[in-house]
Amino acid sequence: MAHFRSPLSRQGGDIATKKPRVFLNFPLTISRAGPQQDRAGFAPLFPQGFRFQRFGSALSSRWPRDRDWNRDRDRDRDRDRGARGGNARPPQSEPPAPTARWIPLADWNRDRDRESSGAREGPRSRRLRGGSRSLTGTGIGTGGRAELGRERGAATSERTSRSNSALANRKAETRWLPLADWRAQRAAPQAELPSRPGRAGAAGRRFRRRDNPPAFRNLLPPGSAAMAPSRSRSTQIPPCVPKRQLPPGYSDSLLFLCARRMVAQHPLPVLLPAMPAHLYPILFQAAFLDGRPLVLRDLVAAWPFPVLNFQRLVGRRELLRDHPCKLCVQAVILAVVAQLRRQLEEPGHDASGCRLRVLDVTGVPDDPAGRAPDGMSVWSGTVALAKACVEVSKHQREFQRRGSKRHKGRSGAATAAAAPQPPGVDVHADLFVNGTSYGILRDALQTGSAGPLRLKCREFQAEKLSLAGIVSLLETLDPSCVRRVDLRFRNLGLTGLSVILPHLSRFPELRSLKLQYSNVDVRRPTPESAIGIRCLAGQLGMLPSLRELNLGSSRLSGNLRQILCDLQAPLESLELAFCSLVPADLAFLSQSFHAPALKRLDLSGHDFSQGLLEPLRLLLEETSASLLHLDLMECRMADPHLDALLPTLRRCSRLRFLGLYGNSLSTAALKELLRKTLELPDLRLVVYPFPVDCYKPEPPRRVPGSRRIYEEPMDGERLAAATAEISQLLANSGRTDLVWTYNPYGHGTLDYFSL
């Protein structure tokens, strides 16, 4: 036993009589050989707050010392073995004390093995090892009991030798384990801790892994090459980071892997004050893609930049679409609200260091059908932002009211109003409104225009909203940010459009106007319709930045020239699906200054089997140098019509999308189209129709749940064979970047702003 030499030995004589085993090196350790009440006997000798804790097979306190605990324990064990007549271990080189308070994992495994197998030196093991002598010496059972004692002793000796040999094998590969992890494992033995990497032998004990120091190694995710588990019993790695399929540009980045590991260890507020500013974007990206709203909340609360842009931080739009983001977006919004409330309550005393002034949540993909369980639609995002603006404005009014009550008198309100106000945050977002969300969005736009949280709309979409509601919202929008207005499923007519369009002239950056399903019908000219067309053309001419126009489902037969004649700049995207166009309309379009600039053209729903085929061919020739997106769905085209258009289509060298769904084309015509369009280098997606030779010779059947929609029965085997032929041709061509599909849904169409 080691004698007690410390200031504590002078405080009482009970310690000297019991001679506890005390290590003064690291940390203070007391043997538990004595009874349980010995611990209470030591309590008066230690300072207040001194705690005992299980430390291997002993009791330890959190009393820091400079000497090594492992060295003294091995020395005392060797001395005890020599006193019993056993063979002491040969002297070994002592590992230097690491600065990070690590202990050899082999020692931890040895203590665990001894406690589990019963091979630890103690009264029971000594009694079993000497059992044959004690039983024989007493003369009790000179036959069977003596043999039983010898068997027990032999079994114990064999188990001890196996344990010592296993210990020697494990000592060949020493691994350092953090002291905090060791204590956590002792507190919860059922949990499996990952073993720390290191080199074999003495090099591992000295821990000279310069490529991955201990502080950096904690950031690496499990399963990486730098954290391969050792061949010890602890080989099960806990799933610290959720398994998500990320793009190669993210998963193979060491910085991104470290960021994922770091955000998995929440909370972060302790580390954020010392975190370099350039690491915030990668941490935000990892937290968003892994779905960690609490980490996002802490990052936004200490954001060191004036702008936070979702799409720029997370990356490509498909990443936002493939990863659920509802809770993450809500967490960011709530963090901004909490930050503004703190600034209102304690102006000028914010210790978080947040410099956020612009929150840009535009570009978050819409998930209206709820395909993802945590997906967020544009409508739900609009409601969340509107409620946040209303809440912050209400809190500001309550704060000003309390301030005016504290300063009584005539100058109370003036004093409260003169108090320093926070600069606030501008939120740039795409807004979607219908009859359900109209009230909360109107309140947010009206009350939040001068409040701390201000909505800046980039794309405004209204669906099935009254004419008065649309006008009231357009008047409250910030005119400097709006780039698109989308009014759909509203029977506005020429009269309603004449009321709404004057309010659009206050948006100087308006580039896209979508007015589909507006119920404009000018097929039969009347004096009223002529006046309405002139008014519509004049109001469209008041939009100098307009580049995209959608008049889908408006019957404009013979009036396209009058509607587009006053535009100041050429259109780059024109959608005229189901507009009942006549050859004169296509002829005007091919001769206008819009044709050479068109990038997107949608002429679906027209009958090109009659007199529209030649005007269409001339139009495609004029747009061949710029056209990127061509949609000719449900145009009653057959094989001869496609053969006539094929030479012109091959001249569209920049074409990316071709839509032919709903036309009467055969498998042979589709295969010929595929062979001829393989030379288009930018073509990425072709939506082809069901081949006509794949239908059954049966009368059309009514679609279930519909009264007026009929469909022709399809032969599944023929369709599968035709699809296989097209796929084989595509595979033989080597165009892995080209997709051919007969499904018009489930793929993202090219938006004008992404062209």
Disulfide bonds with the S-S distance in Angstrom:
none
